[in-house]
């Protein structure tokens, strides 16, 4: 089987597995709140997911680096199937009043099972990026990353709508049942595929066969500019946490819940558009430049759309921002696939993901109380009215809008400074082989 054909099969297989995994993650979030009416439960779900991502970033990456990718994807799929089956059994056998009681032990056992199947499913996506390095010629990897992003966000868009239908009309047991039915087909398809030999696995030293955080950091530091790029992505996520915290509240201050849901559904198509652009046109000669240029555009959008309290401004800004996001992700993936040795690739990916996963939630938890208890009261105070009353407005939505503008300005300044640094030049030279 040709590498291009094999990659298409693997991409389709991963899309199917990701669909079931993402469907269950969306479904459990909706279902848990509807059953318990408890924000505490949904907060625990998000917290456990974050912790698993933080702890699993490097260890999962090490597992992927140490084993053949076909084996890794099979292990991920089998583990998911086991957890699906456990979850399905609990839903089928336990009484329905179990799930509405936050003090019931079985509710938390079920939630832990869900988190474990989500974590197991994430391993296959880690393996997919490394497979691009194995199967796709260097000059076509940016387009391959674009295809991966396009498929992932297409799945995201479909699942975000479909999960509501599943939970609202059929129930959680149907969502889990889909996983129980689909995952065996994913496994059978994987068993039919023949992956190329991974000779780099036989060339490692004994010291490289363990989870090695120091070694991973040493590899990153040995590539000029790479650590700076990882920290740049982390800083972007820190600032991006502002939007995670306030975006829904801002949108709902302008329109009803139903209209806001339509806005999110329509603008999420931008993810697919962004991935399609990369898949067709690539990322240019130097993805390091493209990454920073895209960041300039992203933060400029974040400065402009809040200037007018209009759902049309928000919708256009959101749509363009969602186009930009998968392009930036493809840049990061393509750069690392080029400059990081294959045998260490996913430990480096995992390290970067762990740092990025710290950032957005931290800012989100910080910025909500800051806006609620400091910025909004200040806007309503005499000094706030004197400064902003005549031209910006002093209502809560205008307070949130100012926070967006400040975050966008900080992001833009950081990006423009990054263009002038030696790290940017060094990483560009590393990528271009100069």
N, C-alpha and C positions, 0 to 999 in steps of 0.2 A: 504494500500500500504506500503510495506517495506521501511525503511529509505533509503536503498541503491538504490532501484528503484526510489523513490521520488527524491533523489539527482541526479540521472541520468537524469530524466525528467527536473528538474530545470536547470541543466547544459546545456542541449540541448536548452531549452527555452532561457537561457541567451546568449548562443552562437548565436542564431538567432537574438535576439535583438541587441547584440553587433555588429553583421555583418552589419545590416542596419545603426546603429549609426556611426560605423567606416567608412563605405563606403561613407556616406555623408560628414564626416569630411575630408577624403582624397579628395573627389570630389570637395568640395567647395574650397579647397586650390588650386588645379589645375585650376579649372574653373575661379576663381577670377583673377588669374594672366593672364590666356589666354584672358579673356574678357577685362581687364583694362590695361594689360602690366605694372602694377604698383607694385613695391616691397612694397610700402607704404601700400597697401591694405592687402597684405599677412602678413606684419608685424603687422598690426592692428588685423588681425585674430588670430595670435599667442599670441599677448598681451592680448586680451579679453579672450581667452581660459585660459591663465595663471591666470588672475585676478579671473575668475569664479572658478577655482580650488582652489585658495588661500582662497577666501571668503567662498566657499562652503564646504571645507574640514570638519570643525567641525560642521557647521550647518546641512549639509547633514547627517553626522554621528549621530548627535543628533536626527534627524528625524527618522533614521533607528532604533536607540536604543529605541525610545519611542513608536514604532508602530509594529504590527505584520508584519513579513517579506512578507507574501503574499500580504497584503495591500500595503506595500511599493513598491513592484514590479509592482503591478497594477497601482498605482499612477504614477510611472515612465513611464510605457508603455502608459497610456492614455495621459499624458502630451506630450510625444514624438509624438504620433499620431496627437494631436492638432497642434503642431508646424510643423509637416510634411505637414498637410493639408493647413496650412497658407502659407507655402513656395511654395507648389505646385500651389496654387491659384495665388500667385504673379507671378510666372514664366509663367503660362498659360494666364493670363489676361493683363499683362503689355507688352508694345512693346519691341522688342529685343534690341533696341538701349539704353534702360534704363541701361543695365548692364555694358556697356563699359565706362560710364561716372562717374568718381569718385566724382563729385559734385552732383550727383543725390541722393536725399533723399531716394528713394526707394531701391537703392543698399545697403545703410547702414541699412535700416530697415530689408531687407532680411538677411544681414550678422548677425544682432542681433538675428533674428529668428533662424538662423542656430546654433548660439552659445547657445541659450536657449535649443534647442532640444538636442544638444550634452550634455549639463549639466544635463538635465532631464534623459537622457539615462545612465549617469554615476552612478546615484543613485542605479540602479539595481545591478551593480558590487559591490557596497558597501554592499548591503544586502547579496550578495552571500557568502562573506567571513564569515559573522556572521552565515549564515545557515550551513556552514561547522561545526561550533561549536555545533549547535543544532542537526544536523542529523548524524554526523560521530563520531564514538568512538574515544577517545583521541589518542589511539595508531595507528590510521589509518589516522589522519588528515594531516600528512605530504604528504602522497600519494594522498589524495584528493586535496590538494593545488597544487600538481604536475599536476593532471588532469586538474584543472582549468587553470593553466598556459599553459599547452599544447594546450588546446582548444582555449584560447585567442590568443596565438601566431600563431596558425594555421589560425585563422580568419584574423589576421593581415597580414600574408603572402599572403593569397588569395586576400584580399581586396587591398593590395598595387599594385597588378598586375591588378585586375579587374577594379579598379577605372579609370585607364588610358584608358581601352577599353570603359567604359561607357562614359567618357567625350569626348574622341577622336572620337568615332563613333556615339554615340546616343545623347549626350547632358545632361545638368544638370537636365532637367525636368524628364528624365528617372531615374536618381539617386534618386530624391525625390519621384518619383512615386513608386519605389521599396519599399521605406519606408511606403508609404500610403497603399500599398497592403499587405505587410508582417506583419506590426504591429498589425492589427486586429486578424490575426492568432495567434500571440504571446499572445494577451490578452485572446482569447478564450481558448487556451491551459492552461494558468494560472488559469482561472476560473474553469477548470475541475480538478485541482489538490487540494488535501486536505493536508494542512500543519499541523504539530503537534501543540498542544496548547503551548503557550509561557508563562508559569506560572511566569517567572521572571518579566514580565510586570506588574503583579498585586502586586508585592512585593516592588515596589519602593516607596520612600518617595516623598512628594510633591516637595521638593527642587530638586529632580532629574528629574523633568519633564520640564526642560528648558535647553536652550543652556548655559552651565556652563563651561567656559574656565578655571576658577580657580579650580573648582572641578576636571576637567579633568587632569590638571597639578598636583593636589594633589594626584590623583590616580596613575599617572605615577611615582611620587616621592616616593610613598609608596611601590613600587616594586623595590627592590634593583637592580640597573644596567639597568633598562629599559630606563630611560632618556638618559643614555650614549649610548645605542644601537641606539636610535632615532637620536642623534647627530652624531654618527658614520655614519649612513646612509646618513645624510645631508652632512657631510664632503666628503663622497664618491661621492655624486652628484655634489658638488662644483667642485671637481677635474674632474669628468666626463663631466662637461660642456666644458672642453677643447676639448674633442672629438666631442661633438655636434657642436662646432664652426668650427673646422678645418678638420674634417674627409672627407667630400665631396670634399673640395678644394684639400686635399692631394691626394685622389684617382684620381681625374680628372687631377692632374698634372702628373700622371703616365700613364693613359689610356684615351681612348675616352669616351664620354658620354654613348654611347651604351654599351660598355664593362663594364663600371662602374655600369650601371643599372643591367646588368646580374650578376655581382659580388654581389651586394646587394640582388638581388632576391635569388640567390643560398645560400649565407651565412645565410640569414634569416631563413633557415630551421633549423639552430642551435637552435633557440628559441624552436621549436617543439621537437628537440632532448633532450634539457635540461629538459623541462616539462615531457617528457616521462621517463627520467631517474628517476626523483623524484616519478612519478606515480608508477613505477615498484619497485624501491628499497628503497624509503623513504629518510630520511635525517640523518639517524643514531641515536644513543642514545641521543646525545646532539646537537641540531641544532644551538646553540650558537657557539660551536666550528666549526661546518660545515660552518657557515656564515663567520667567520674570515678566515678559510682555503680557502674557495672559493675566498675571497677577495685577499688573497696572490697570488693565481693563476691568477686572473684577472689582477692585477697590474703588475705581472711578464710578462704576455703577452703584456701589453701595453709598457713595456720597450723593449722587444725583437723585435716586428714586425717592428718598424721604423728604426732599425739599418741598414737595407739594402733597397735601393730604388727599391723594387720589388713588383709587383702586387701579386705575389704568396705568399710572406711573409704577405702582407696585408690581402689577402683572408683567409689564414690559421689562422692568428691571429684573424680576425673578426669572423670567424666561431666558434672558441673555445670560444671567449668572449661572443658570443650570446648563446652558450650552458650554460655558467656560469650564465648569468643574471637571467633567470627564477628560477634557483636553489637558488640564493641569495634571490629573492623575496619570494619564498616558505618558506625559513628559517624565514624571518621576520614575515610572516603571521602565521606560526605554533607557533612561540614563543609567539606572542601576544594572540593567541587563547587559549594558555595554562595558561598564567600568569595574564591576564587581566580579571576581573569579566565580565560576559556576559552582564549585564545591562549597562556597560560603554564601551563595547568593541569598537564600531565603532566611538565613540568620540575620543578614543585614536588613532585608525587607522587614522581618519581624521586629527588629530593634527599632527601626524607624516608625513602624505602625504603633508600637507600644508608646513611644514618646508622643506621637500625634493623638493617640486615644486618651492620654492624660489631659491634653490641652483643652479641647472644646467643652467637655463636661465641667472642668474646673471653673472656666470663665462663666459658663451658663449658671452654675450655682452661685457665683459671686455677683453677676451683673443683675440678676432678678431682684434680690433684696436692695442692692445699691440704687437701682432705678425706682423701686417702689417707695423706699423710705428716705431717700436723699434727693434724687433728681426731681421727682414729681412734686414733693412738697416745696422745693425751692422754686419751681416754675409757678406754683400757686401763691408764693409769697410776694410781698410788695416789691422787693428787688427784682424778682423774676418777671413780674408783670411789667416793670419799668424797662427791663432790657429787651424782653421778647414779645411783649403784648402787642406792639404796633405792627410787627412785620412777620413774626414766626408763629405766634399763638402760644397759649399757656395751658392748653388742655392736656390730659395724660398722653394722648396719641402723639402730640407735638413734642412732649418730653422724650418719648421713646424714639421719635424721629431724630432728635438731636443726638441721642446716644449712638444711633446708626451712623450719623455723619461723622462724629468724632472717631468712632471705630474705623470707618472707611479712610479718614485722613491719616490715622496712625498706620494702617496697613499700606497705604500708598507711599508714605514717607519711608517706611521700612523697605519697601520694594525698590524705590528709587535709590536708596543708599546701597542696597544689595548690588545694583548694577555697577557701582563704582569700586567694589571690593576686589581684593586679590583672589579671594576664594572663587568668585564668579569666573574670573579669567582662568584660574587654574583648572577648575572643573570643566570649563569649555575646552581647554587644551587637552585634558585627559580624555574627554569624549571624542574629540576630533583626531586624537592620536598625534598631536603636534608636539 
